[in-house]
Amino acid sequence: LMDFFNFIPIYLSETVGIKPGQAAIAGSAFPAGMFVALIACGIFYDRLSKRQLVWAVGGLLVLSCCCVLMLWSLPSLHLAASLKLPAAVIPIFLFGFSISPAYYIPMSVFSIAFGGKHSGFLIALVDVFGYTGAFLFNFFGGSIAQNQGWPTFLASLLAVAILALVTLTMFLHLEYKSAKKTRARHSYPDASA
């Protein structure tokens, strides 16, 4: 999902009719959204319970799916030239805002919690899988955009966004249930002990 950043200026100039320079400017909204989200997440993440994290991160990923749909619909809106850039910046900013907390914060927190003394290796392993996914997405995404068109590319991106929503929300929910069972075991120790 983060590698969509590489395609934003091309998509905006080819399909929405935004000049290449302006499309690159619009693309800068993506890391700006990531920046704002990571600052906010750094402040609020530790204050949320595991149950609240399921809803917060799940909600952000639902927002990311909505952003893909908004970007998909931009060419069909037939906006005036003066409105095209702001109409593109908003979903791009929100897309960066919605996906970065779902990756960076949980990946680091869970890698340290689960990895223990091997957390550095686990973080590296997660990044290796991330870069492998980026390679595959850039290679096949570029091929899809060129050969099947941008609607097919965005449909693929939406499918990845939905897959991310389902898998991460399920992971966080299972983590919440596991923590709840652990608390229950500690609250009611075995009577035979």
Backbone bond lengths (Angstrom), bond angles and torsions (degrees), N, CA, C in turn:
res aa  C-N    CA-C-N  psi(-1)  N-CA   C-N-CA  omega(-1)  CA-C   N-CA-C  phi
1 L - - - 1.457 - - 1.521 111.56 -
2 M 1.338 116.32 -38.26 1.458 118.62 -179.14 1.524 111.99 -69.41
3 D 1.312 116.88 -26.29 1.458 119.11 -179.83 1.518 113.22 -75.92
4 F 1.316 117.62 -6.05 1.457 120.28 171.20 1.526 109.87 -59.64
5 F 1.331 116.31 -25.00 1.470 121.69 177.36 1.528 111.00 -51.33
6 N 1.340 117.04 -37.51 1.466 120.55 -179.01 1.530 112.15 -66.86
7 F 1.318 116.96 -25.79 1.461 121.30 -174.90 1.525 113.36 -96.06
8 I 1.331 117.77 -13.96 1.468 120.85 -172.86 1.530 112.61 -56.01
9 P 1.354 120.06 -52.97 1.468 117.93 -177.81 1.531 113.37 -61.39
10 I 1.331 117.22 -37.93 1.457 120.40 179.84 1.526 110.00 -65.47
11 Y 1.330 115.31 -46.17 1.468 119.75 179.85 1.531 110.92 -59.75
12 L 1.329 116.27 -47.05 1.468 119.42 -177.21 1.516 112.32 -65.07
13 S 1.324 117.55 -38.95 1.462 119.22 -178.60 1.525 111.20 -75.12
14 E 1.344 117.78 -36.90 1.470 119.72 -177.27 1.519 113.28 -79.02
15 T 1.309 118.79 -35.69 1.467 119.37 -172.18 1.519 114.62 -109.56
16 V 1.327 116.16 -33.67 1.471 118.81 -176.97 1.519 111.05 -92.69
17 G 1.344 116.71 -19.68 1.458 120.86 179.21 1.515 114.04 84.74
18 I 1.307 116.90 23.20 1.459 121.38 176.50 1.523 107.70 -86.45
19 K 1.322 116.67 136.78 1.468 120.90 -179.94 1.526 109.71 -59.20
20 P 1.351 117.76 146.65 1.471 120.47 -176.06 1.531 114.68 -53.27
21 G 1.326 117.86 -40.88 1.464 120.16 178.57 1.519 112.01 -64.18
22 Q 1.329 115.44 -43.51 1.459 119.51 177.64 1.525 111.33 -67.57
23 A 1.328 117.17 -33.74 1.464 121.03 178.57 1.524 109.99 -65.42
24 A 1.332 116.71 -38.09 1.471 119.87 176.63 1.524 110.60 -66.23
25 I 1.340 116.63 -38.21 1.467 120.67 176.18 1.525 109.89 -63.07
26 A 1.338 116.76 -43.93 1.466 120.38 178.82 1.520 110.14 -62.03
27 G 1.322 117.49 -37.14 1.461 121.25 178.51 1.513 113.00 -61.99
28 S 1.335 117.19 -26.10 1.469 119.66 179.63 1.533 111.88 -68.88
29 A 1.322 117.11 -13.90 1.467 120.09 176.10 1.526 111.12 -66.77
30 F 1.337 117.26 -25.79 1.461 121.40 -179.43 1.529 111.39 -64.06
31 P 1.353 119.92 -56.84 1.468 117.75 177.42 1.526 112.83 -66.33
32 A 1.333 117.79 -26.16 1.474 119.37 176.03 1.526 109.86 -64.75
33 G 1.330 117.10 -42.21 1.459 120.86 176.36 1.516 111.96 -63.45
34 M 1.330 116.51 -40.12 1.461 120.66 177.34 1.526 110.64 -62.00
35 F 1.323 116.40 -43.22 1.456 121.96 -179.25 1.530 110.61 -59.85
36 V 1.322 116.04 -50.67 1.471 120.67 -178.78 1.528 110.44 -61.80
37 A 1.326 116.44 -42.60 1.466 120.14 -178.24 1.522 111.63 -65.83
38 L 1.312 117.69 -40.82 1.460 119.52 -178.35 1.526 111.49 -68.99
39 I 1.315 117.52 -35.91 1.473 119.95 174.71 1.528 109.22 -63.21
40 A 1.333 116.24 -48.68 1.473 120.04 -179.50 1.521 110.85 -63.06
41 C 1.334 116.59 -42.07 1.470 119.87 -179.72 1.520 111.09 -65.67
42 G 1.304 116.45 -38.57 1.463 119.31 177.95 1.516 111.83 -59.83
43 I 1.316 115.83 -33.46 1.465 120.71 -179.40 1.528 110.87 -78.31
44 F 1.332 117.77 -42.36 1.462 120.97 -170.54 1.526 115.01 -98.86
45 Y 1.312 119.36 -19.53 1.466 121.44 -171.66 1.526 112.35 -56.86
46 D 1.320 117.30 -48.22 1.466 120.76 -176.61 1.525 113.12 -70.67
47 R 1.317 117.24 -16.01 1.465 120.38 -179.95 1.523 112.53 -86.91
48 L 1.336 116.82 -12.18 1.452 120.33 -177.51 1.520 110.78 -89.57
49 S 1.310 115.89 142.10 1.465 120.03 173.98 1.528 108.22 -75.10
50 K 1.319 116.25 168.58 1.468 119.66 178.71 1.529 110.99 -61.93
51 R 1.320 116.43 -35.66 1.464 119.57 177.85 1.531 110.47 -67.43
52 Q 1.318 116.81 -42.63 1.460 120.15 178.51 1.525 111.49 -64.49
53 L 1.345 116.75 -32.65 1.461 120.21 177.71 1.521 111.54 -63.71
54 V 1.338 116.58 -38.32 1.464 119.86 177.92 1.526 109.23 -57.05
55 W 1.330 116.19 -47.57 1.466 120.74 -178.24 1.525 112.05 -70.78
56 A 1.327 117.12 -41.06 1.466 120.16 -177.44 1.523 111.20 -66.52
57 V 1.331 116.24 -51.91 1.465 119.43 -178.21 1.527 110.05 -69.51
58 G 1.332 117.51 -40.45 1.460 120.02 176.06 1.524 111.64 -59.90
59 G 1.321 116.41 -42.22 1.465 120.34 177.70 1.517 112.54 -63.02
60 L 1.334 116.47 -40.21 1.467 119.80 177.38 1.527 110.79 -63.19
61 L 1.322 116.45 -39.23 1.464 118.93 -179.89 1.531 111.71 -72.36
62 V 1.324 118.15 -30.50 1.464 120.12 171.57 1.529 108.97 -63.35
63 L 1.330 116.41 -42.20 1.463 120.76 176.83 1.529 110.71 -59.92
64 S 1.337 117.60 -39.09 1.471 119.72 179.25 1.533 110.50 -62.84
65 C 1.329 117.12 -39.15 1.470 120.22 177.01 1.530 110.31 -63.38
66 C 1.324 116.75 -41.08 1.469 120.76 178.30 1.527 111.08 -63.79
67 C 1.329 116.67 -36.60 1.467 120.60 178.77 1.523 111.39 -64.65
68 V 1.333 116.43 -40.94 1.465 119.85 176.94 1.530 109.51 -61.27
69 L 1.332 116.32 -42.75 1.466 119.67 177.91 1.528 111.65 -63.95
70 M 1.340 117.18 -38.76 1.467 119.94 177.65 1.527 111.04 -64.18
71 L 1.341 116.48 -43.18 1.466 119.96 178.64 1.524 110.94 -65.62
72 W 1.309 116.63 -37.12 1.459 122.47 178.77 1.532 110.46 -62.21
73 S 1.326 116.42 -38.12 1.464 120.27 -175.54 1.531 113.43 -84.07
74 L 1.313 118.85 -9.72 1.473 120.75 -177.34 1.534 113.54 -53.52
75 P 1.329 119.61 -47.36 1.474 117.91 -178.27 1.525 113.53 -62.12
76 S 1.330 118.11 -29.32 1.469 120.17 -177.21 1.521 113.09 -83.68
77 L 1.329 117.49 -6.18 1.467 119.75 -178.19 1.524 113.08 -78.61
78 H 1.337 118.51 -20.09 1.464 123.62 179.76 1.533 110.99 50.88
79 L 1.331 115.09 54.43 1.461 121.21 -178.75 1.518 111.55 -77.53
80 A 1.321 115.42 155.96 1.465 120.37 172.53 1.520 108.62 -64.20
81 A 1.321 116.51 152.75 1.468 121.53 -176.30 1.522 111.74 -56.20
82 S 1.328 118.02 -35.03 1.468 121.05 -178.34 1.533 112.66 -72.40
83 L 1.331 117.89 -19.64 1.457 121.53 -178.26 1.532 113.57 -96.90
84 K 1.322 116.69 -12.76 1.463 119.51 -175.14 1.527 112.48 -63.88
85 L 1.324 116.64 -44.66 1.462 119.64 -178.49 1.531 111.51 -64.66
86 P 1.348 119.99 -51.23 1.472 118.15 177.82 1.526 112.90 -61.51
87 A 1.340 117.23 -36.07 1.465 120.16 179.70 1.525 111.19 -66.56
88 A 1.315 117.83 -27.27 1.466 121.17 177.32 1.523 111.42 -83.09
89 V 1.326 117.02 -37.44 1.470 121.13 -176.00 1.526 111.47 -63.58
90 I 1.322 117.72 -39.68 1.469 120.53 -175.38 1.532 112.18 -61.85
91 P 1.345 120.02 -53.95 1.467 117.66 179.33 1.529 113.42 -67.92
92 I 1.320 117.29 -29.39 1.469 119.62 178.38 1.531 109.93 -67.97
93 F 1.330 117.10 -44.31 1.467 121.18 176.88 1.534 109.80 -60.36
94 L 1.329 116.18 -48.12 1.463 120.31 -178.49 1.527 111.86 -65.15
95 F 1.325 117.46 -32.69 1.454 120.67 177.79 1.530 110.20 -65.43
96 G 1.332 117.05 -46.62 1.472 119.86 175.80 1.519 111.18 -62.68
97 F 1.331 116.41 -39.94 1.461 121.79 179.43 1.526 111.59 -63.20
98 S 1.325 116.64 -37.35 1.465 119.96 -172.46 1.525 114.10 -84.69
99 I 1.335 118.15 -28.10 1.465 117.09 -175.62 1.520 113.98 -95.78
100 S 1.324 118.72 -25.88 1.471 118.45 -175.81 1.531 113.16 -65.86
101 P 1.338 120.41 -41.92 1.466 118.14 178.23 1.527 112.73 -65.19
102 A 1.328 116.05 -30.05 1.458 119.87 -179.46 1.526 111.94 -70.05
103 Y 1.314 117.07 -19.43 1.460 119.73 179.12 1.527 112.25 -104.72
104 Y 1.307 116.66 -59.81 1.468 119.99 -168.88 1.520 113.73 -63.60
105 I 1.327 117.27 -50.24 1.464 119.52 -174.30 1.531 111.52 -69.27
106 P 1.350 119.09 -55.21 1.475 117.17 -179.57 1.523 112.85 -61.15
107 M 1.336 117.16 -38.87 1.460 119.77 -179.35 1.521 110.61 -58.36
108 S 1.302 116.81 -45.60 1.466 119.92 -179.43 1.525 111.59 -70.46
109 V 1.317 116.93 -47.84 1.467 120.99 -177.76 1.521 110.89 -62.51
110 F 1.335 116.93 -48.89 1.457 119.76 -177.47 1.526 111.74 -69.46
111 S 1.326 117.13 -34.75 1.461 119.03 178.86 1.523 110.81 -64.97
112 I 1.309 116.88 -39.17 1.466 119.66 177.86 1.524 110.35 -70.09
113 A 1.344 117.33 -41.87 1.472 120.62 -179.28 1.526 111.54 -66.82
114 F 1.327 117.17 -45.28 1.456 120.14 -176.24 1.519 112.85 -83.80
115 G 1.314 116.40 -31.82 1.463 119.40 -174.29 1.504 114.47 -79.32
116 G 1.347 117.13 -23.83 1.464 119.91 -177.78 1.518 110.49 55.26
117 K 1.329 116.46 -126.21 1.470 119.22 -178.37 1.528 111.77 -72.95
118 H 1.344 116.49 -10.19 1.466 120.63 177.55 1.530 111.78 -104.13
119 S 1.321 116.92 19.33 1.466 119.86 -175.37 1.528 111.86 -63.63
120 G 1.316 117.60 -34.92 1.462 119.75 177.99 1.523 111.15 -60.91
121 F 1.329 116.12 -42.81 1.466 120.37 177.91 1.523 110.68 -66.37
122 L 1.322 116.92 -39.80 1.464 120.26 179.90 1.525 110.88 -64.82
123 I 1.330 117.67 -41.60 1.469 120.95 177.13 1.523 109.78 -62.17
124 A 1.348 116.59 -43.01 1.460 120.25 177.78 1.519 111.19 -62.35
125 L 1.327 116.53 -39.97 1.464 121.05 179.84 1.528 110.88 -65.33
126 V 1.325 116.75 -42.15 1.468 120.39 176.99 1.527 109.63 -61.12
127 D 1.333 117.23 -42.67 1.468 120.18 178.77 1.525 111.96 -66.92
128 V 1.335 117.39 -35.56 1.465 119.79 176.58 1.531 109.76 -60.44
129 F 1.333 116.42 -45.67 1.464 119.14 176.99 1.526 110.69 -63.98
130 G 1.339 116.85 -36.79 1.465 120.34 177.67 1.517 112.07 -64.16
131 Y 1.326 117.70 -44.36 1.468 120.67 178.95 1.521 111.43 -69.06
132 T 1.329 117.10 -32.71 1.466 119.84 175.00 1.529 109.69 -64.49
133 G 1.330 115.69 -44.26 1.456 120.02 176.32 1.527 111.56 -62.19
134 A 1.338 116.99 -39.38 1.467 120.91 178.73 1.523 110.99 -63.86
135 F 1.343 116.01 -42.67 1.464 119.73 177.84 1.519 110.41 -60.14
136 L 1.334 115.98 -48.48 1.461 120.19 -178.20 1.524 111.12 -64.62
137 F 1.351 115.94 -42.53 1.460 119.69 -178.99 1.527 110.76 -64.22
138 N 1.335 117.19 -45.85 1.466 119.63 -179.29 1.525 111.45 -64.42
139 F 1.326 116.70 -42.32 1.465 119.87 -178.94 1.523 110.68 -66.93
140 F 1.339 116.32 -55.92 1.461 119.42 -177.17 1.527 112.06 -73.61
141 G 1.335 116.80 -34.11 1.462 119.57 177.75 1.517 111.83 -62.74
142 G 1.320 116.32 -43.71 1.465 119.62 177.21 1.507 111.77 -63.16
143 S 1.316 116.26 -40.41 1.461 121.01 178.44 1.523 111.03 -65.39
144 I 1.324 116.20 -41.95 1.474 120.34 179.34 1.529 110.10 -64.56
145 A 1.340 116.68 -46.38 1.467 119.98 -179.36 1.519 110.86 -60.89
146 Q 1.335 116.79 -39.17 1.458 120.24 -177.85 1.527 112.02 -74.61
147 N 1.320 117.65 -42.58 1.464 120.54 -172.57 1.523 114.48 -92.88
148 Q 1.349 117.60 -37.12 1.464 119.86 -178.47 1.519 113.52 -105.50
149 G 1.314 117.42 -14.73 1.451 121.04 177.60 1.532 112.93 100.82
150 W 1.318 114.44 167.53 1.458 121.31 -176.38 1.521 113.95 -67.42
151 P 1.339 119.57 -34.72 1.466 117.41 177.48 1.534 112.49 -59.95
152 T 1.327 117.69 -39.79 1.461 120.85 177.93 1.523 110.24 -68.09
153 F 1.331 116.10 -39.09 1.468 120.45 177.42 1.529 109.91 -60.33
154 L 1.329 116.97 -47.57 1.464 120.41 -178.83 1.522 111.77 -69.12
155 A 1.322 117.50 -31.00 1.464 119.89 174.11 1.528 109.50 -64.05
156 S 1.336 116.92 -40.38 1.470 120.83 176.86 1.522 110.95 -64.91
157 L 1.331 116.09 -41.75 1.462 120.48 178.22 1.524 110.75 -63.29
158 L 1.315 116.48 -40.62 1.463 120.39 177.94 1.530 110.48 -64.47
159 A 1.325 117.01 -39.75 1.465 120.40 177.31 1.526 110.73 -61.64
160 V 1.328 117.38 -40.99 1.468 121.07 177.58 1.526 110.12 -65.76
161 A 1.334 116.63 -40.14 1.466 120.47 179.58 1.535 110.73 -64.03
162 I 1.321 116.49 -41.14 1.471 119.87 178.70 1.523 110.06 -67.63
163 L 1.329 117.30 -41.02 1.467 120.81 176.86 1.530 110.80 -60.79
164 A 1.325 116.86 -42.12 1.469 120.80 177.29 1.526 110.75 -63.22
165 L 1.321 116.48 -42.28 1.467 121.33 178.13 1.521 110.78 -58.77
166 V 1.320 116.79 -48.42 1.462 120.94 -176.36 1.528 110.72 -67.58
167 T 1.331 117.29 -49.06 1.464 119.47 -174.42 1.524 112.02 -68.20
168 L 1.318 118.09 -44.85 1.463 119.13 -177.82 1.523 111.37 -70.06
169 T 1.323 117.25 -38.34 1.463 119.54 178.01 1.524 110.56 -65.36
170 M 1.343 116.67 -41.07 1.462 119.32 176.80 1.527 110.86 -63.49
171 F 1.326 116.75 -42.50 1.461 120.49 178.90 1.525 110.79 -60.45
172 L 1.318 116.92 -47.52 1.462 120.43 -179.93 1.527 111.19 -65.10
173 H 1.337 116.94 -37.40 1.465 119.92 178.25 1.528 110.72 -65.66
174 L 1.325 117.39 -43.82 1.464 120.53 177.63 1.523 111.45 -64.14
175 E 1.310 116.39 -36.13 1.471 121.09 176.58 1.523 110.35 -64.96
176 Y 1.326 116.42 -41.28 1.467 121.59 177.23 1.524 110.32 -62.44
177 K 1.346 117.33 -46.65 1.460 120.72 -179.86 1.525 111.16 -63.85
178 S 1.307 118.24 -38.82 1.462 122.13 178.62 1.529 110.78 -63.88
179 A 1.333 115.80 -43.77 1.465 119.77 178.84 1.528 110.64 -65.57
180 K 1.328 117.27 -36.16 1.464 121.40 178.62 1.532 110.47 -65.55
181 K 1.334 117.25 -42.35 1.472 120.69 177.40 1.523 111.44 -64.94
182 T 1.322 116.40 -39.97 1.469 120.14 178.92 1.519 110.40 -63.56
183 R 1.318 117.19 -42.41 1.474 120.48 177.82 1.517 110.54 -63.60
184 A 1.332 117.13 -39.86 1.469 120.77 -179.92 1.524 110.78 -65.39
185 R 1.330 117.57 -39.70 1.464 120.71 178.30 1.516 111.28 -64.55
186 H 1.326 116.39 -38.51 1.471 119.64 179.58 1.516 112.11 -74.43
187 S 1.326 116.78 -26.66 1.464 120.42 179.02 1.516 112.20 -76.65
188 Y 1.352 115.75 -33.80 1.472 121.21 -178.92 1.520 109.06 -124.24
189 P 1.345 117.09 83.47 1.451 119.06 -178.78 1.523 111.75 -65.26
190 D 1.326 114.66 156.12 1.470 121.52 -178.52 1.533 109.63 -57.87
191 A 1.345 116.57 128.83 1.476 121.58 -176.62 1.537 111.36 -67.89
192 S 1.327 117.14 -26.17 1.474 119.19 -179.14 1.522 112.28 -73.84
193 A 1.312 117.09 -16.06 1.462 120.19 -178.47 1.491 108.53 -76.63
